[in-house]
Every structure is written in C-alpha cells, then in structure tokens.
Amino acid sequence: MKYIYLLAGEDLELAEAELNGFLKSQCIDEEASKTSRIVETEAEPIQLKRLALTHEVSKKIGEASRLEELDMNIDFSGSFAVRAENITEKKKEKEDIERELGENLETDENKVDLDDPETVFRAYILDEKIILGKIVEDIKRGLFRKRKNDERPFSSPVSLDPVLARVLVNLSGVKPGEHLVDPFCGTGGLLIEAGLCGVGVHGRDISEDMVEGSRENLEKYGIINHDIEKCKVSEISDIEKFDTIVTDLPYGKASKKTSGAVDNFLNLVEDFEGKTVFMYNEPSLRDYEADFSVYVHKNLTRHIFVI
C-alpha cells in the first residue's frame, strides 16, 4: 500500500524537508518519491496531524495516464464524494473529472454526498497521469491559528508563528518520548508544538517573566509535564540528556539584551551530539550556512539552519 502526501505550495523545498523529518520521527526510513507537490511513501504513516506544510494524506488506490484507464473496482459502502486537485499549471476541467469518477464509483451500496460524505476520494491531476486516492487525513492548518501569539495567556511581539514552530520541530526528526530543549524558549511557542507531538519539552530563558509566561502557555494547551527554568545559555550544563535542540535565536532588540548569547549557543552546539535546528535573521553564522530561508515581510527574512 502506498500513501500520498499533498504538500503546501508556498515553499516546496521546506515542505518536503519537513515531511522527511516527520517520517524519521515516525521511524520511517525510506526514500520518498516526489512529483511536483505529490510525495509517495510505502510505509503506513501515523501521527499525521503533526505535519504543518502538508495539506492532506491519502491512501493510494491507483494511477493511470488517462482517466478512463483508472481501476474503479473499489470495495466500499456509504456516502462519498470525489474531489479533484489540479497539480499542473494547465487549465483542467476538474468538475468533469469529478463527475465521471463519481458516476463510475456509484453503486447500490453507496451514494454521492457532496456536503457531508463519509469517504472522500481525491483525484490528483498531474501532467502525465492521474492518481486516485482516498483521504485518510485532512490536515487543517487553521487549527494552528488557535495557538497564535494573541490567543495565548502570555504573549510577546516576537513570538514565532505556530506553523513555523511546528516545522522546526519536525525538521529535527525528534520522536515521541524523546526530549527537546529550547535554550531561548521565550513564550514557549516551540515547546507548545513539540509537546503536542508527544515530545518531552525543556525550556531555558534568561527572563523570569518569560519562564513564568511559558509555563502558563504550555498548561493552557494541556502540556502539564514540562521543565522550564531561568537560565543563561552559557549555564546549561546538562545538554547531554536532551535528544535535540530547537530554538529561535534572539535578534533585533532581543539580541542586544542578550549580548554574547548567540556565541555561547554555538559553543553549546559544537559539544552537542544530537540534532540542532535553529532560526536566525542572517543567512550565515560562524561556520554554518542556512538550509532554508523564510520570507516574513519586506524588512525581514528568517533563515533556518539544520545541523
């Protein structure tokens, strides 16, 4: 059985990297095949809601170069709908494809229901073929908005967007039950996303207000088991007990208040044996070059480093 992932279109390189990190976190070690925004894997995925830059996941039914060649011998019952997704840059008559597939799939055991179907079939239209799948997870990125900065009990104007925070967590490949530390945890945005993935969360920050606010935010989202302490990055002495480091390095006014903290962080990373993912406002830092760049607005582009 194969599974189909429909990547978000705004940054395909980053979306693919996030998916690969997610697959590693689920102990899936395979080379996923990619065509445009479609990625296929053989292994059965779990914990799919963890993904941030994937729109949906489907169980693959079949593919063909032409619509009429698709195998419609599918055993299912109940209401269903067929929805087409055009992955090409060419204009395609999606409604015609949906109608024809719906007519071929309809039997005495099932019926079309476009409003509230029990099963949704997805036809992915590519340049050279059509892939048919059954959606097993519709990843609603709107849920991330409920964890945005202004929805939390404690907020800060420089808090990381939840979608981007989740991407950083997934890039690290950290597994459920493993332990992640954020040495500049701030309001806890990264820790919230990691905690919701079943990861053990540990935060450090130089500000007592941030420490207290981070604890409050984590508990707001049901993450009761946490380890948040007031601590300079240079004072972290138990780094070996963590599996991964994920953080958003201070920049702008925050960097001026924490002079030397970035250098101390890099010194910490050099002695760390696990994986490190961090974000910074410059594309290079010491001997490291950014792997990805994320445009925020005309005056700010953030850069992601994976070490």
Buried (B, 14 or more C-beta within 10 A) or exposed (E): EBBBBBBBEEBBEBBBBBBBBBBBBBEBEEEBEBBBBBBBBEBEBEBBBBBBBBBBBBBBBBBEEEBEEBEBEBEEEEBBBBBBBBBEEEEBEBEEBBBBBBEBBBEEEBBBEEEEBEBBBBBBBBEEBBBBBBBBBBBEBEEBEEBBBEEBEBBBEBBBBBBBBBBBBBBBBBBEEBBBBBBBBBBBBBBBBBBBBBBBBBBBBBBEEBBBBBBBBBEBBEBEEBEBEBBBBBEBEEBEEBBBBBBBBBBEEBBEEBEEBBEBBBEBBEEBEBBBBBBBBEBEBEEBEBBBEBEEEEEEBBBBBBB
